[in-house]
Amino acid sequence: MLRDALAAVGPVVAVDTGQHYDYELHQVHYDQLGVRPPDAFLDVGSGTHAIQTAAILIACERWLEEHRPRVAIVIGDTNSTLACALAAAKLRVPVAHVEAGLRAADRLMAEEINRRAVDAVAEVLFAPCERVAARLRRRYPDALVEAVGDVAYDVLRRALDKAPRPRTVSGYDPAWGRRFVFVTLHRAELVDDPVRLAAVMDALGASPLPCFFAAHPRTGAALERLGFRADGGVRLTAPVGYLETIALLRQAAAVVTDSGGIQREAYWLGVPCITVRDETEWLETVESAANRLVKPGQAATLPAAIAEAVTRTEAGTRWDRGAYGDGHAAERIAEILARRF
């Protein structure tokens, strides 16, 4: 969506760093969403945070020196976001940060380090909501700060008609109907802690409804080290594509996740979410009662939280879904950048 909107106001070159390279986490998004292949591919692969960030920084600097764009647009809080922003800023190429201003209390979390560093060097900060924009204006008075909404909502709106029926997703049991819980967990602070992970898996096994767990490769490896064996209560499967995720989300009675993206998608789709983290950057989802936090150290409360979420689904509970814009964030970003640059 953002690439198309930008192309409507000027020439755009899309650079893929290659930070993600598994089909399920990378190419599937191009294929399912009909996104054109990137114009440049840096092919950096994986590694430690330092190795990966350094490799992207070096490769991106070379590319920027050769092409000298008017502005570098980076999205989110990944190592690619940080490295590309630093490379551009040091070459005095203006940086625009999409999904700017989100904050977690854990300032040493990898994503939080990336966010804060990128916001500090960006000339233009695109916030997903006014609460975040107001904080950015106080912190960075010299930057252009705009509350534009969330481009992820733009993508979701366009994808809804393309999502398959849940019964076509491998591992889904049509007998479940809507009576299942969709699960994704991948954050290091959970899956790299065997005690916490074991407690969460035990709690999922005690869920009042079966759990369909689409396991990130990192999580799958951690569960293998743990010796976890799925039973009737938890069905493990490989990661599913974006469209399959949307299909399962809107079919589920509840969602258990630690993903920021899934939290917002559940919020927009009207599905109660339980976030297994100490905090969330997406405060509006909690304030609207669409999302409930369960700390990893309190995993024993998960079955009760799931039961409460299921009750809300069955009662048809609704909440306001407009905290992150109206699905036209990409157009606003393109218009603002066209005026600025």
C-alpha positions as CSV (number, residue, x, y, z in Angstrom):
1,M,0.0,0.0,0.0
2,L,2.7,2.5,1.0
3,R,4.8,1.7,-2.1
4,D,1.8,2.2,-4.4
5,A,0.8,5.5,-2.7
6,L,4.3,6.8,-2.9
7,A,4.6,5.8,-6.6
8,A,1.5,8.0,-7.3
9,V,3.4,11.1,-6.3
10,G,6.9,10.4,-7.4
11,P,9.6,7.8,-8.3
12,V,10.1,5.1,-5.7
13,V,12.9,2.5,-5.3
14,A,12.1,-0.3,-2.9
15,V,15.1,-1.9,-1.1
16,D,14.8,-5.3,0.6
17,T,17.6,-5.9,3.1
18,G,17.1,-9.7,3.2
19,Q,16.8,-9.7,7.0
20,H,14.0,-12.2,6.7
21,Y,14.7,-14.9,4.2
22,D,12.4,-17.9,5.1
23,Y,9.5,-18.2,2.6
24,E,6.9,-18.2,5.4
25,L,8.3,-15.0,6.9
26,H,9.3,-13.1,3.7
27,Q,8.5,-14.1,0.1
28,V,5.0,-15.2,1.1
29,H,4.1,-11.5,1.7
30,Y,5.1,-10.5,-1.8
31,D,3.2,-13.4,-3.3
32,Q,0.0,-13.1,-1.3
33,L,-0.3,-9.4,-1.4
34,G,0.6,-8.9,-5.0
35,V,3.6,-6.7,-4.1
36,R,6.1,-6.1,-6.9
37,P,9.6,-7.5,-6.3
38,P,12.0,-5.1,-4.7
39,D,14.2,-2.9,-6.9
40,A,17.2,-3.8,-4.9
41,F,18.0,-6.8,-2.6
42,L,20.8,-6.5,-0.1
43,D,20.8,-10.2,0.8
44,V,22.3,-9.8,4.3
45,G,20.7,-12.9,5.9
46,S,20.8,-13.6,9.7
47,G,23.3,-13.2,12.5
48,T,23.6,-11.6,15.9
49,H,22.1,-8.2,16.3
50,A,25.6,-6.6,15.8
51,I,26.5,-8.7,12.8
52,Q,23.2,-8.3,11.1
53,T,22.9,-4.5,11.8
54,A,26.5,-3.9,10.6
55,A,26.0,-5.9,7.4
56,I,22.8,-3.9,6.6
57,L,24.5,-0.6,7.4
58,I,27.4,-1.3,5.1
59,A,25.3,-2.6,2.2
60,C,22.8,0.2,2.6
61,E,25.5,2.9,2.7
62,R,26.9,1.6,-0.6
63,W,23.5,1.6,-2.2
64,L,22.7,5.1,-0.9
65,E,26.0,6.5,-2.1
66,E,25.2,5.2,-5.6
67,H,21.6,6.3,-5.9
68,R,21.3,9.4,-3.5
69,P,17.5,9.4,-3.0
70,R,15.7,12.6,-1.9
71,V,14.4,10.8,1.2
72,A,14.9,7.4,2.9
73,I,11.6,5.9,4.3
74,V,12.0,3.2,7.0
75,I,9.3,1.3,8.7
76,G,8.9,-0.2,12.2
77,D,11.6,-1.3,14.7
78,T,13.7,-4.0,13.1
79,N,17.5,-4.1,12.7
80,S,16.9,-3.2,9.0
81,T,15.0,-0.1,10.1
82,L,17.9,1.0,12.4
83,A,20.7,0.3,10.0
84,C,19.1,1.9,7.0
85,A,18.2,5.0,9.0
86,L,21.7,5.4,10.3
87,A,23.2,4.9,6.9
88,A,21.0,7.6,5.4
89,A,21.4,10.0,8.2
90,K,25.2,9.8,8.1
91,L,25.0,10.6,4.4
92,R,22.7,13.5,5.1
93,V,19.8,11.8,3.3
94,P,16.6,12.8,5.2
95,V,14.9,10.0,7.1
96,A,11.2,9.5,7.4
97,H,10.1,6.9,10.0
98,V,6.8,5.2,9.6
99,E,5.3,3.8,12.8
100,A,7.3,6.3,14.8
101,G,7.0,7.0,18.5
102,L,6.0,3.7,20.0
103,R,7.6,3.1,23.4
104,A,8.1,0.3,25.8
105,A,9.3,0.6,29.4
106,D,12.1,-1.9,28.7
107,R,14.5,0.5,27.1
108,L,17.1,-2.3,26.4
109,M,14.7,-4.5,24.4
110,A,16.2,-4.8,20.9
111,E,13.1,-3.3,19.2
112,E,13.0,-0.4,21.7
113,I,16.7,0.5,21.1
114,N,16.0,0.5,17.4
115,R,12.9,2.7,17.7
116,R,14.5,5.3,19.9
117,A,17.6,5.6,17.8
118,V,15.6,5.9,14.5
119,D,13.3,8.5,15.9
120,A,16.3,10.5,17.1
121,V,17.8,10.8,13.6
122,A,14.6,11.1,11.6
123,E,13.5,14.4,10.0
124,V,9.9,13.2,9.6
125,L,8.0,11.1,12.1
126,F,4.8,9.4,11.1
127,A,2.9,8.3,14.2
128,P,0.0,5.8,14.2
129,C,-2.2,7.9,16.5
130,E,-2.4,11.3,18.1
131,R,-1.3,10.1,21.6
132,V,2.0,9.0,20.1
133,A,2.3,12.1,17.9
134,A,1.9,14.4,20.9
135,R,4.8,12.7,22.8
136,L,7.0,12.9,19.7
137,R,6.3,16.7,19.3
138,R,7.4,17.3,22.8
139,R,10.6,15.1,22.5
140,Y,11.6,16.2,18.9
141,P,10.4,19.8,18.4
142,D,12.6,20.2,15.3
143,A,11.1,17.2,13.5
144,L,8.0,17.2,11.4
145,V,5.5,14.9,13.3
146,E,2.2,13.8,11.8
147,A,-0.4,11.4,13.1
148,V,-1.4,9.5,9.9
149,G,-2.8,6.2,11.2
150,D,-1.3,2.8,10.8
151,V,-0.3,1.5,7.3
152,A,-0.9,-2.1,8.6
153,Y,-4.6,-1.2,8.7
154,D,-4.4,-0.2,5.0
155,V,-2.9,-3.6,4.2
156,L,-5.5,-5.5,6.2
157,R,-8.4,-3.7,4.5
158,R,-7.1,-4.6,1.1
159,A,-6.3,-8.2,2.1
160,L,-9.7,-9.2,3.7
161,D,-11.3,-10.2,0.4
162,K,-8.3,-12.3,-0.5
163,A,-8.1,-14.3,2.7
164,P,-9.0,-18.0,2.2
165,R,-11.5,-20.0,4.2
166,P,-10.0,-21.4,7.4
167,R,-10.7,-25.0,6.4
168,T,-8.1,-24.7,3.6
169,V,-5.3,-23.9,6.2
170,S,-3.2,-26.9,7.0
171,G,-3.8,-28.1,10.5
172,Y,-7.1,-26.3,11.1
173,D,-9.9,-28.7,12.1
174,P,-13.2,-27.7,10.5
175,A,-15.0,-29.3,13.5
176,W,-13.7,-26.4,15.6
177,G,-15.9,-23.8,13.9
178,R,-15.2,-20.7,15.8
179,R,-14.4,-22.6,19.0
180,F,-10.6,-22.4,19.0
181,V,-7.8,-20.1,20.1
182,F,-5.2,-18.8,17.6
183,V,-1.7,-18.6,19.1
184,T,1.5,-17.0,17.9
185,L,4.5,-16.4,20.3
186,H,8.0,-15.5,19.2
187,R,9.6,-12.8,21.4
188,A,13.0,-13.6,22.9
189,E,12.1,-12.7,26.4
190,L,9.6,-15.5,26.4
191,V,10.8,-18.2,24.0
192,D,14.4,-18.0,25.1
193,D,13.4,-18.6,28.8
194,P,12.7,-22.3,29.1
195,V,10.9,-21.9,32.5
196,R,8.6,-19.2,31.2
197,L,7.9,-21.0,27.9
198,A,7.1,-24.3,29.7
199,A,4.7,-22.5,31.9
200,V,2.9,-20.8,29.0
201,M,2.7,-24.1,27.1
202,D,1.2,-25.8,30.2
203,A,-1.3,-23.0,30.5
204,L,-2.3,-23.3,26.8
205,G,-2.8,-27.0,27.3
206,A,-5.3,-26.1,30.0
207,S,-7.2,-23.8,27.7
208,P,-11.0,-24.3,27.6
209,L,-10.8,-24.4,23.8
210,P,-8.2,-26.1,21.5
211,C,-5.2,-23.9,20.6
212,F,-4.0,-23.6,17.0
213,F,-0.3,-22.6,17.5
214,A,1.4,-21.3,14.4
215,A,5.0,-21.5,15.7
216,H,7.7,-19.1,14.5
217,P,11.0,-21.0,13.7
218,R,12.6,-19.5,16.8
219,T,9.7,-20.8,18.9
220,G,9.7,-24.2,17.2
221,A,13.4,-24.6,18.0
222,A,12.8,-23.6,21.6
223,L,10.0,-26.0,22.0
224,E,12.1,-28.8,20.6
225,R,14.9,-28.0,23.1
226,L,12.2,-28.1,25.8
227,G,11.1,-31.5,24.7
228,F,7.5,-30.3,24.2
229,R,5.1,-32.7,22.6
230,A,1.8,-31.3,21.4
231,D,-1.4,-33.0,22.7
232,G,-5.0,-32.7,22.0
233,G,-5.2,-29.2,23.6
234,V,-2.4,-27.6,21.5
235,R,-1.9,-28.2,17.8
236,L,1.5,-27.0,16.6
237,T,2.0,-26.0,13.0
238,A,4.6,-24.2,10.9
239,P,4.2,-20.4,10.4
240,V,1.3,-19.5,8.1
241,G,1.2,-16.8,5.5
242,Y,-0.4,-13.4,6.0
243,L,-3.7,-14.3,4.4
244,E,-4.0,-17.5,6.3
245,T,-3.3,-15.6,9.5
246,I,-6.1,-13.2,8.7
247,A,-8.4,-16.1,7.9
248,L,-7.6,-17.8,11.3
249,L,-7.8,-14.6,13.2
250,R,-11.3,-13.6,12.2
251,Q,-12.5,-17.2,12.7
252,A,-11.0,-17.6,16.2
253,A,-12.9,-17.1,19.5
254,A,-9.7,-15.5,21.0
255,V,-6.1,-14.8,20.2
256,V,-3.0,-15.4,22.3
257,T,0.1,-13.6,21.1
258,D,3.1,-11.4,21.8
259,S,3.1,-9.9,18.3
260,G,2.4,-6.2,17.9
261,G,0.9,-6.9,14.4
262,I,-1.4,-9.6,15.6
263,Q,-2.6,-7.4,18.5
264,R,-3.7,-4.7,16.1
265,E,-5.2,-7.1,13.6
266,A,-7.3,-8.7,16.3
267,Y,-8.4,-5.3,17.5
268,W,-9.5,-4.3,13.9
269,L,-11.2,-7.7,13.3
270,G,-13.1,-7.6,16.6
271,V,-11.5,-10.6,18.2
272,P,-10.5,-10.5,21.9
273,C,-6.7,-10.7,22.3
274,I,-4.5,-11.8,25.2
275,T,-1.0,-10.5,24.9
276,V,1.7,-12.5,26.8
277,R,4.0,-9.7,27.7
278,D,4.6,-7.4,30.6
279,E,3.5,-4.4,28.5
280,T,2.3,-3.4,25.1
281,E,3.2,-0.4,22.9
282,W,-0.3,-0.4,21.5
283,L,-2.0,1.0,24.6
284,E,-5.2,1.9,22.8
285,T,-6.0,-1.8,22.3
286,V,-5.9,-2.4,26.1
287,E,-7.7,0.8,26.9
288,S,-10.6,-0.2,24.6
289,A,-10.7,-3.6,26.4
290,A,-9.9,-5.3,23.1
291,N,-6.6,-6.6,24.5
292,R,-5.6,-8.0,27.9
293,L,-2.1,-8.3,29.2
294,V,-0.9,-11.5,30.9
295,K,2.6,-11.3,32.1
296,P,4.8,-14.3,31.1
297,G,5.6,-14.9,34.8
298,Q,1.8,-15.2,35.5
299,A,1.1,-17.8,32.8
300,A,-1.2,-19.8,35.2
301,T,-3.8,-17.1,34.7
302,L,-4.0,-17.7,30.9
303,P,-6.8,-20.3,30.9
304,A,-9.1,-18.0,32.9
305,A,-8.2,-15.1,30.5
306,I,-9.0,-17.2,27.5
307,A,-12.3,-18.3,29.0
308,E,-13.2,-14.7,29.6
309,A,-12.2,-13.7,26.1
310,V,-14.3,-16.6,24.7
311,T,-17.3,-15.4,26.7
312,R,-16.9,-11.9,25.2
313,T,-16.9,-13.3,21.7
314,E,-20.0,-15.4,22.3
315,A,-21.7,-12.4,23.8
316,G,-20.9,-10.3,20.7
317,T,-18.8,-7.7,22.6
318,R,-17.8,-4.7,20.4
319,W,-15.3,-1.9,20.9
320,D,-14.3,1.2,19.0
321,R,-11.8,0.3,16.3
322,G,-10.7,3.8,15.1
323,A,-7.7,4.5,17.3
324,Y,-5.2,3.9,14.4
325,G,-6.8,5.8,11.6
326,D,-9.2,4.9,8.8
327,G,-7.1,2.7,6.5
328,H,-5.7,5.6,4.4
329,A,-2.4,6.1,6.2
330,A,-0.3,5.4,3.1
331,E,-2.0,8.1,1.1
332,R,-1.4,10.7,3.9
333,I,2.2,9.7,4.1
334,A,2.7,10.1,0.4
335,E,1.0,13.5,0.3
336,I,3.1,14.8,3.2
337,L,6.3,13.6,1.7
338,A,5.4,15.0,-1.7
339,R,5.0,18.4,-0.2
340,R,8.1,18.2,2.0
341,F,10.6,16.8,-0.6
